[in-house]
């Protein structure tokens, strides 16, 4: 089980604690939609597409309570309350 911390270590990018999740998604066949990490006025995000439901992350990752997952239609979304960084997976249904 991979432990994901609540936030990145001091001196690291604010989203770096979520990199193991992105690595896993890429290894399962998901594809990046643009740069690995992008930013807008709401913060940093990683946008991917593929046939992956983020709720299955609980099988291999131990996520803190400050990181939560939601699903709505084609969008599976992981959000970190501490950093504001998030991961979007747009599923090919």
Phi, psi and omega in degrees: 000130180267125181274124176254125182281165181294330181204168180288159176288155179302135180091350178263163176298148186300339182257358189298334178292344179265356180303321178300328177292315179298317178303316179298314180299318178295324180289341179268003177105358175293152181239142177291144173251082184103205180293158181304307177239130179237168178222153172216190184295344180269349179129197181271144178211155175238125183246125181231164172228149180157174180268076182215131177257117184300340179297338178283357176298334182298344177287334184233352183233143173257105183261136177290166181295340181279356176244123182227162185238136174229155177230135177212109181061236181277353184261126170248128193227129175248127184233136177256115180296326184289314186260339186081356179287147179213159180239130177245132172240114176269111185280145176268085183276000000 
